[in-house]
C-alpha cells in the first residue's frame, strides 16, 4: 500500500482488491453514505501529452458510458474524479463475486440451464445499455460477475461506444480478440449487434468449454472469425437441446443483419429455452391455450390476435402441490398468471394470503425490478402462465399497451380491496372500543 494514496477525494482507501491493464481496483469507504465502494485508480498517464490525453479519455469513458445506466445486472458507476492528478472511478462494491472465466473451460462447465440463465440476464442488461445509446464492445467472461447470491452483473465499460457522442469515440482495433465480432475485426462502425455476437461467443464457451474459433496466431484467429463457421454446440455436448444450436448460430452470424436485431430479442429467445428446460409442457394446443387465456380477467381487454401473441411469447408451467414458484428475495423479471389451482403467498414462511384462478402475482418485482418480497407456493396441482420482461418487449406495441392497462387495472383492484379490508378492521376496532 506504500504507493497507494490513503484518500481519493472524499473516499478513504482501505485495500487493493484487483489489478488490470488500466490500473488497480481499491476497496474504499464513502464516509458520507457510510458504504463500501470499489475505486478504479488509473495508472499514471505518462509524459507523452498526446498519449496521456488518449489514456485519460479512455479511462473516463467508462464513467461517461455507464454512469447513466441503472439496471440490476450492470455494475453501477457512482462517481468519478481526479485527486492531485490521479484519475479514479467509483463503483458499487460487489463482495465475494467471481467472474465467468472458470466456467468457460471443460472442467468448470455449468448446467445448460444455469448457463442460459446467466446469459439471459447479461442480454437484458445489454439491451438496457443499448436503449440508452451505449454499446459495450468488450463483452467477455472476465467482465461478467456472478455474486455470492447468484445474481449476474456486467461491468467494465472502458471501451464502450456512446452513440451520438464524439467524446467516447476511441478509434482503432479494440476489444478482446476471441470475442470480437467480424465488424470489429474489419474495424468498421459497430452497433448493438456487435455485443450480441460477443455474447454469443460467451454462451458458446459456457455450453461447450471451448471457444468457437481457436488459432495459434492473431491473424489466423481474425481470418477464422471472418470466414469460418463454428461447430454447433451439440456436436461437442450432445445432451444440449437443439434450440441452443439455433440461438448460438444466429448470435454468431457473420453479417449483423442475420443476427438478433437486439440483445432484448436474444433474451426473449433464451427465456423460452430456459423455461422449456424446466417446464413440463401442457397438453393443450395453441387454440385451447388461447381460449383458456381469454376466460381470465387479466386478459379481458386482449383481442384474439393479441392473445395468440401472448401464447407465443410465454411459458406454460405445471407445478405440483408444495412446489415453490417464486422464492422470497429472488431477483428476476417475470410475472405469473394463475390458469388453474390455488397458491399461497408466504412472508418469512408464514401464509398471508391465497390466490386462485385468474390472479396475477409477481408483477411488483417485474415492474420495479426489485427482489421478491414474498414467496409463492402451490397448494395443489396448478398451471401458471409465466411471462418475462424480455418476452413482453418483443410483442407488438399494441400488445404491450394491453399489458400496461392490465397491470394498472390489477394494481387498482388490489389497492381497492386493501382499503376495504383496512376500513373493515377499523370499524371492528371502533365497535370493540
C-alpha positions, 0 to 999 in steps of 0.5 A: 500500500506504500504507493497507494494514496490513503484518500481519493477525494472524499473516499478513504482507501482501505485495500487493493482488491484487483489489478488490470491493464488500466490500473488497480481496483481499491476497496474504499469507504464513502464516509458520507453514505457510510458504504463500501465502494470499489475505486478504479485508480488509473495508472499514471498517464505518462509524459507523452501529452498526446498519449496521456490525453488518449489514456485519460479519455479512455479511462473516463469513458467508462464513467461517461458510458455507464454512469447513466445506466441503472439496471440490476445486472450492470455494475453501477458507476457512482462517481468519478474524479481526479485527486492531485492528478490521479484519475479514479472511478467509483463503483458499487462494491460487489463482495465475494463475486467471481467472474465467468472465466472458470466456467468457460473451460471443460472442467468448470462447465455449468448446467445448460440451464444455469448457463442460459440463465446467466446469459439471459440476464447479461442480454437484458442488461445489454439491451438496457445499455443499448436503449440508452445509446451505449454499446459495450464492445468488450463483452467477455467472461472476465467482465461478467460477475456472478455474486455470492447470491447468484445474481449476474452483473456486467461491468467494465465499460472502458471501451464502450461506444456512446452513440451520438457522442464524439467524446467516447469515440476511441478509434482503432482495433479494440476489444478482446480478440476471441470475442470480437465480432467480424465488424470489429475485426474489419474495424468498421462502425459497430452497433448493438449487434456487435455485443450480441455476437460477443455474447454469443461467443460467451454462451458458446464457451459456457455450453461447450468449454471451448471457444468457437474459433481457436488459432495459434496466431492473431491473424489466423484467429481474425481470418477464422472469425471472418470466414469460418463457421463454428461447430454447433454446440451439440456436436461437442455436448450432445445432451444440449437441446437443439434450440441452443444450436439455433440461438448460438448460430444466429448470435454468431452470424457473420453479417449483423443483419442475420443476427438478433436485431437486439440483445432484448430479442436474444433474451426473449429467445433464451427465456423460452429455452430456459423455461422449456428446460424446466417446464413440463409442457401442457397438453393443450394446443395453441387454440385451447391455450388461447381460449383458456387465456381469454376466460381470465380477467387479466386478459379481458381487454386482449383481442384474439390476435393479441392473445395468440401473441401472448401464447407465443411469447410465454411459458406454460408451467405445471407445478405440483402441490408444495412446489415453490414458484417464486422464492422470497428475495429472488431477483428476476423479471417475470410475472405469473398468471394463475390458469388453474389451482390455488397458491399461497403467498408466504412472508418469512414462511408464514401464509398471508394470503391465497390466490386462485384462478385468474390472479396475477402475482409477481408483477411488483418485482417485474415492474420495479425490478426489485427482489421478491418480497414474498414467496409463492407456493402451490397448494395443489396441482396448478398451471401458471402462465409465466411471462418475462420482461424480455418476452413482453418487449418483443410483442407488438406495441399494441400488445404491450399497451394491453399489458400496461392497462392490465397491470394498472387495472390489477394494481387498482383492484388490489389497492381497492380491496386493501382499503376495504379490508383496512376500513373493515378492521377499523370499524371492528376496532371502533365497535370493540372500543 
